[in-house]
Amino acid sequence: MATASPDPYSFDTALGWRRYRMLRPGWGMYHDVRRRLPYYWSDITDAMNYRTFAGTVRIYFVNILPALAFILDMNRRTGGFYGVNEALFSSALACVVFSTVGAQPLTVVGITGLISLFNYTIFDIIKRYDVALYPRFMTWVAIWAAIFHWLFAIWNFCDYMRYVTDFSSQSFGAYVGIIYCIKGVELLIAEFESDGPTDGFMSVTIAMMFFFTVYALEMVGKGVWFRPWVRGFLGDYAYPIATIFWAGFAHFPGQLRATNVSKLPHTRAFYPTVDRGWLIDFWNVDIKWIFVALPVGFLLMLLFYYDHNQSSVAAQARQFPLKKPGGFHWDFFLLGCTSFIAGIIDIPLPNGLVPQAPVHTDCMTNYKSVLKVIKTGDGHEIHQQEVVAESVVEQRVSHFLMGLAIIGTMTGPILIVLHLIPRALFAGVFFVVGWGGLEGNGIMAKIIYLIREPRFVQPDEPLLQIPKKRIILYLFWQVFGITATVGVSQTIAGIGFPVLIIALIPLRWKVFPIMFTAKELRIMDAPTADNEVVLASMGGKPKMPGGKEDEITETKNPGTRDSADVQDEKWSAAETGVPREGLRERAGGWSEA
C-alpha cells in the first residue's frame, strides 16, 4: 500500500509562505483528483464480482433502514414536516453524487441520527418565534453550511483530521451509539403512548427480536458453524432476512395481527410529505434570519467536518487491504454541493454514516478462513479459525446501484410495501446500529480489561505496562466527554454538541501530554487515520506530541521496541482487530484454506 516515493502533497516540508494552507487554495483538492482519476475506469471494471452484488444488497438495507428510522424520529419531532420521501430523496442524491464523482466511493453517505437531532432541535427553537419560518430558515442554514464546506475544502483544512486519535473517535463512536439506543427507546415509548400497552409490548417484541436476529446471523457469519459459503450468505443477508421475517410477523393472522401495531407512514410517490413544492422560496425571509442562520450553519459544518471525514477514515481503515488512494478535500467539497442542493429543496442533509461507515468496505472484502493448529505440551492439537482479509473489491458500482435502488423505492408500489413495515422494527434498527457503536469500541475493551481477573489477562497485553489507575483516569476523560455531549444533546442547546466533539481533539494534543507520559499515550491511544492511502490525502502522518521520555528512549534505544518509531506495534492488544467505530467483523466472502 505504501508508495516508493513520497506523495507530493505535503505542507510539513514546505518552506516560507508555502507552509500555510490558506495561501495555497485548492491544493488538496487538486491532488485528490489527480491521485484518484487514473483509477476511475478500474472502479467500474473491478465491480464485475459477486461481492459487488452481495454488498449492494447488504448496504442497501444498512443504509435505508436507519434512514427511515431517523426520518420517523424527525417526523415525530418536527410536526410531520419530514417523511419517507425526504429520507429516500436525500439518500439517493448522496449515493448518485458520491458514487459517480467522489474520490472515496466506498464511503457511504446518507442520513444520520445526528442530523435528525440537529433538525428537530432547530425546530424546537424556531417554533418559539414562528413555526412557518422553519423551512426557509433550514434552507439558509444549509446554504451557509455549504459555503463553509467549500471554504474548508479549498483551504485544505481536512488535513487536520490526521490529528484525530482514538481518544476522540472512540468517544464519538460511543456517543453516537448511545444516542441511537436512546432513539430506539423513545420510539418504543411513543408506541405505548399512542397505541396502548398491548400494542406497545408487541412493538417491544418486534424491536428486540429484530435486534437479536441480526446480531445472531452476523455472529454466525463470523463463526465456525456450517461451511464458509453458508455462513457468508447469512452474514451478507442478515438485514434483509430479519426485515422480511419480522415485518411479516406483525401480519400473522390471529392474535398477532389483532394487535394492530403502527406501520410506516404512507406518502405519494416522488412528492414531499407536506403539501408543498420541492423548491423552497428561501428568498422570502427577513434578512435578520439569514444572518441568524450563519452560526448555525457553521455548527452544522463542524458536525459534518468530523462526522463525514471520520466515516471516510473508518471506511478505509488499515484492517482493509486497500490499494487505491483516498481524497478527503474533494469529497468534503462535494458534501458542500449536496448540502446546498438538499437545503434548497429542504430534505435532510446527507453526510458520512457512522457507525455504518466500514460496512460497505467490509462487504467488498474477500476474507479467507484459515485453519490454525496449536500444538499443546501433551501432544494434542487445538484447532482455531483465523480470518484473513485478502483483498478488497474497490469499485463505485455498488454505491451507484444502491442509489438507483433507493430511487426505485420512491415509486408507488414499493412505498406500499414499506407501509407494511411496523414502526417498531425501526426501533430494532436503532438498537442494532447503536450497539454496533458500543460493543467493539476501544472504551469497552479497556473496561473489560479492568474488570477481568488478572490471571486470565494475556501476558503480552500492553496495558499491563500501565497502572490501572492511569487507565481509569484516561477512561474518565472519555466518559466525561461522552456524558457531557449526550447531556447537551438532550436539551435545547443540542445544536452546540459539535463544539464539544471537536474540543476533544485539542484536549488530547495539548492537555494529555501534561497529564500522561508519552509511553502511556502510545499504549492507550493511536491516530485514527492509520492507512497510508488515507494519510496521503491529509499531508502525511502527523508527529505525535512527545516528552523527555521519547527523547531519552530514542537516544538510548534507537529503533528498539520502546522507540516512538514503532508506536504502531504498541496499541492495546485488547483493541487489535477491532473496527475503529465498533462494527463487528463479518465473515462474508470467505474461502476455505
N, C-alpha and C positions, 0 to 999 in steps of 0.2 A: 504493500500500500504506500510505503514511503517512496518518494521520488529520489532519483540520483542527485539532482541539482536542486537547490533551494528555490521555493516559489518566489517569483519576482515581487509579489505583493507583500510589503512589509514597511512599517514605519519605525521599527525598533532600531534599524541600522542606518536610517536616513540621516542626513546632516542638514543643518540650517533650517530654512522655512519648510523644507520637505518633511520635517518631523511632525508637523501639525496637520491633523486630519482635515480640519475645516478649510485649509488652504489648498487642498487637493480634491475638490468636489468630484464625485462620480468615479474616483479611482478604484474603489472596491467593487462597484457595480460593473465597471469595465472588465476587471479581471475575472469576476464571477462568470460573465457571459463568455469571455474569451476561453476560460478554463473548461466550461461545460459544453459549449456549442459543438465541438468536434464529436461529441458522443450522442448527438441528437438522433441520428439515423439508427444507431445501435440501440437507443432507448426504445425504438419501435420493433426492430428485428429480434431483439433479445426476448421479446414478450411471447414468442411462439413456444410456450412452455406450459405444462399442466399447472404449475404453481400460479401462473397468471390467472387462470380460471378459478382455482380454489381460493386464491387471495382476493379476487374480485367479489366473490360471493360472501366471504367472511367479512371483509372490510365494509361491504355494503350494509350488512346488518350491524356491525360495530359502530358505523357512522350514523345510520339513520335512526336506530332505536334510541341512543342517547339524545339525538337532536329532537326527536318527538317528545322525549321525556322532559327536556329542558323547555320546549315550547309549551307543554302543559303547565309547567310552573309559571312561565311568563304570562300565559293566557289567564291563569287564576289571579295573578298579582297585578295585571295591568288593565283590568276591566274588560278582558276579551279582545284587546287590540291585536295581539299576535295569535296566529293559529297555525294549523298544519301546513298550509301552502307557503306561508312565510318561511317556515323551517326548511321545507323542501327546496324552495327557490334559493335560499341562502346557501345551502349545502351544494346544490347543483352548480351555482355560479362559481363557488370556490373550486370545485372539482375540475370544471372545464378550464378555468384560467390557469390553475397551477399545474394541471397535467399537460397542457399544451405549451406554455411559455415559461414555466417555472424552472429554476435551476436545481431544485431538490424535489423531483416528482414523487419520491417515496413518502414525503411528509404530507400526511392527510390533513386537510383544512376543512373546518366545518363549524357548527355551533357548539359552544362550550357552556358549562354551567356558570362560569364566571361572567359571561356576557349577559346571561339571564339575570344574575344577581345585580349587575350594573344597571340593566334596563329598568327593572322594577323598582330599584332604589331611586332612580331619577324620577320615575312615575310618582312615587310617594312624595317627592319634594315638589314637583310641578303641580300636582293636584291641589296643593295648598294655595296656589295662586289662580290657575285656570287650567283645568284638565284638557280643554280643547287645544291648548298650546303644545301639548306633548309631542304630537307627530312632527311638527315643524322644528321644535327645539331639538329633538333627537337627530333630525337631518343636519342641523348645524353642528351638533356635537360630532357627527360622523365626518362632516366636511373639515372641521378643524383637526380631527384625529388623522384624516388622510393627509393633510398638509404637513403635520408633524412627522408622519411616517416617511413622507418623501424627503423631508429635510434630514432626518436621522440616517436614511439610506444614502443620500447624496453626500453627507458629511462623514460617511464611513464609521458611524457610531456603533454599528453592530459588532465591531471589533471588541468592544468592552465585554461582550458576552463570554469571552475566553477567561475572564476573571471570576466567573461564577463557579463556585465549588459545590461539593456535595452538601456542605452545611446549609446553604440556602436552597439548593434544588431539592434536597430531601425534605426540607421544611415545607417548601411549596407543594411538593407531591403529597405530603401528609395533609396539608391544609385543603387541597382540592379533594382528596379522598373523604375527609371529614365533612366538607360542605355537601358532597354528593350523598353521603349517608343521611345527613340531616334532611336533604330534599326528599329522599325516599320516605323517611318517617313523616314529614309534613304532608306528602301526598296521601299516605295511608290514613292519617288523621282526618284529612279532608273527606275521604271516603266514608269514614264513620259519621262525620258531621252531616253529610249530605244524604246518605243512604240508610243510616241506621246501623245497629250492632250486627245484625245477621249478614248484610252485605259487606260490612266492614271486616268481619272475620273472614269472609270468603276472599276479600281483597288481600288480606294478610297472607292467607294460604297461597294464593296465586303468586304473590310477590316473592315469598320466601322459597317456594318450590322452584320458581324460575331461577332464582339465585343459586340454589343448591344443584339444580340440573346442569346449568352452565359450568359451575365450579367443578362438579364431578366429571363431566365429559372432558374438560380441559385437563383435569388431573389424570384421567385415563390416557389422554393423548400424550402426556409426557412420562407415563409409567412404563411398566413392562408387561402388562396384560395383552393378550392377543398378538397377532402379527403386526409388524410395523405399519403396513398399509391400512390395517383396520383401525388402530389407534390414531394414525394420522388422519384418517377420514373423520373420526369422532372429534378430534381436536379442531379440524378445519371447519366443521359444520355444527359446532356446539350451539352457536347462537340461533341459526335457523331451526334446528331440531327443537330446542327449548321453546322458541317463539311459536312455532306451529302447534306443538302439543298443548302448551298452557293457554294459548289463545282459544284453542278448540275446547279445552277443559271447561271453560266458562259456559260453553254452549251444549254440554252433555245434557240429554233430556232427563227430566225428573227434578229432584230437589236441587241439583246444582244449577240448572237453568232458571229455576224459580227464584233464586237469589237476586237475579237481575242487576248484576254489578254494572257500574258506569262504564261506558265504552268511549273510545277515542272520538272526539267531535268530528262531524262530517261537514265538509265545505265544498263549494263548487270548484270544478276543475279550473286551474290557472287563474283564479280570482282571489283577491285579498279577502281576509276573514271578515272585516267590517265593510260597510258599504262606502267604498272609496275607489279612486283610480290608483294605479300603481305609482304614478309620479306624484310626489308631494309638492304642494305650492309653497315651498320653503321661503320664497321671496316675500310672502305676505306675513311678515312678522316685525314687531317693533325692533329697532336696531339694538336696543339695550339687551335683548335676549340673545342676539348674535354674539355679543361680547361676553355675556354670562356663560355661553356655551364654550368659550375658548378654554378656560382652565379645566372644564370637564372633559373636553376633547383631549387635552394634554394628559390627563389622568388615564383616559382610555388608551391612549397611545402607549403610556408606560406599562399598562397591563399587557397589551399585545407585544410590546418590546420584549418583555420577559417570557410571557406565555408562549408566543409563537416561536421565538428563537430557541427556547428550551425544548419545545416539541421537536424542532428540527435537529437539535443535538441528540435527543433521545432516539430519534428515528435513525440516526447514523452513529450510534454508539460503537465502541470498539468490539463489543461482543459479536457484531455483524461484520463478516469479512468483505467490506465494500471496497471497490476499486475506482469508482467514478467520483469525481470531485463534487463538493457542495457549492452553495452560493447564497450566503446569508443576506448580503446587501441587496442583491437583485430581488430576492424573494420578499424582503421587507418592503421594497418599493412597490412590488405587485400587491402586497397586502394593503398598502395605501390606496391602490386603484380599486380593489374590491370593496374596501371600506367606503370609498366615495360613491361607487355605484349602489351598494347596499343602502347607503344613507339616503340618497335622493329618492329611492323607492320605498324607504322605511321598512326594511326587513332586518332581522338581527345580523349584526356584523360578524362574518366568519373569521376564524383565526386557527392557529395550530391547536390540535387536540391533545390535551394532557388529561389523564394518563394513557389515552388510547394511541399516542403517537408511535410507539415502537411496533404496534400490531401489524401494520402494513408491511414493514420491513421483515418482521418475523414470518408473516405469511409467504413472503417471497424467498425465504431462506431454505436451502436444501440441507437438511440435517441427516447425519449418518449415525446409526445406532451401533456402537462398538462394544463387543464383549470384553470386559476387563477381568482378568483372572488374578486373584490374590492368593498366594500360597501361604498357609499357616505353618507354624513350627511343628505341628504333629503330622504333617504330610497331607492334610486336607486342603481343599480349594474353596474359595469364596468367589462366586460369580456375580459381578456387578455390571450395570449398564453405564456406559459413558457416551454422552451425546456430543457430537462434534458438528459444528456449523461449517459445512464445506464451501458453500458459495451462496451468493445472493443474486436472484434474477432482477437486475437493476434496469427497470423499464418504466415507462409512463403510460402504458396502455391500460393497465388495470385501474388506475386512477381516473382515466378518461371514461372507461366503460362504466365505472361506478357513477360518474356524473350523468351519463346517458340514462342509466337505470333509475336514478333519482328523478330525472325529468319525466320518465315514464311513469313513475309513482304518482305524479301530479295529475294523471289522467283520471277521468271519471270512474272507470271500473276498478282501478287499483285503490282509489280513495274509498270506495265502498268496502273493499276488503279490509282496509285499515280501520274502518269504522267498527269492524267486528272485534278488534283487539281491546280487551279490558284495560282501563286506565291503570289498574293495579299492577299489570305486568311491567309498566314503566317504572314503578317503584322498585321492582326487582332489578331493572336495568341500572338504576341509581346505586343499588347495593353492590352489583357486580363491578361496576366501574369504580365505585368508592373503595370497596375492599381491595381491588386491584392496586390502588394507590397506597394502601397501608400494609398489606401483607408482606411484600418483598422490600419494603422501604428500609434503608440503612438504619434509620432510627429504631425500627422494630428489631433489626439484627443486633444492635448494641444492647437493647433492653433484654433480649433473650440471653445474650452473653452474661449480663449481670446477674440474672436470676438462675442461671444454670449451675448445677452442682459442680464445684471446681474439678473434681476428678474426671468428669466427662468432657472437659474442655480439651480440644486438640492441643498437643504440646507446641505445635508451630503457629498457634494463634497469635498474631502480632499484638493484639490488645493486652496480652499478658505482660507486655513490657511497660504498660501504663498503670498506675494505681487506679483502683476503681473509683475513688473519689474524684479523680480528674475526668474520667469518663462521664460520671454523673454531672459534673459541672458543665461539660460540653453539651450533654443532653438537656440540661436545664435551660440553656440559652435557645436551643432548638424548640423545646416545648413552649418556652415563653413567647417566642416569635409566632409559633402556630396559634397559641391561645389568644394572643393579642389580635392577630389577624382575623381569626374566627369570630372573636367578640365584636370587633368593629364591623364585621360583615353583617351582623345581625341587627345593626342599628341604622338610623337614618344617615349616619356618616359613612355608610358602607362603600360609597364611591371612592373613598380615600384609601381603601385597602391596598391598591397597587404601590402606594408610597411605602407602606410597611414592608412589603415584599422586596422592593428594591433596596430598602435600608439594610437588609441583611447582608448585602454584598460588601459595603464599606465596613460593617461591623466585623466581618470575617477578616478583611485585609488590614484594617487599621487598629482594631482593639484586640483581636485574638492573639496576634504576635506578642502582645504585652502580657496577656493572661496565661498563655500556654507556651511551652517550649517548642522549638522547631520540630523536634522528634515527635512530640505528641501530635502536632498538627499533621505531620507526614503520615502517621499511622491512622489517625481518625478521619482525615479529610483528604480530598483529592479534587483536582479540576474536573468539572463535569464534562467539558469538551476534551476528550482524550483520544480522538481518532485523527490521524494525520490528514485525511481528506477533509475533515471539518476545520481543523486548525489552519489549513492553508487559506481558507476564505476569511479567517479572522486575524490574519497577520502573523501567525505562528504561535508557538507555545509561550505562555506568559512566564515571567520569572517570579516564582513564589517568594513572598517575604520571609526572610530568614533572620537569624541572630548569631550570637557568638558560637552557639553550638555548631551551626553549619560551617562557620569559618574554621573552627578547631578541627572538626571531623575531616573537612576537605584537606586541611594541612597535614594531619597525622595519617589519615587513611584514604588517600585519594583513590577513587574508583572502587572502594570496598562496598559491602552491602549497607554500611552505615552512611554512605555518601548520599547527598541530596540528588545526585545524578541518577540514582536507581530508586528514586522515590516511588515510581510506578509499581515496583515489586513489593511495596510495604503496606499497601492498603489492607484493611482488615480482611482476613480470610472469611469472616462471617458474612462479608458482602461480596466475595468473589463470585462472579457469575450471576449476580442479581441484577436484573434490568434496572436502569437508573431511576425510572419513575414507578417501579414497583409492579410492573406487569409480570405475571407468571410466564415462564418459558413454555412454549408449546412444542409438541413433538411432531407436527405435521411435516410431510415431505421426507420422512426418514427412509433410509435404505438399510438393509442388513449388511453386517460385515462379520 
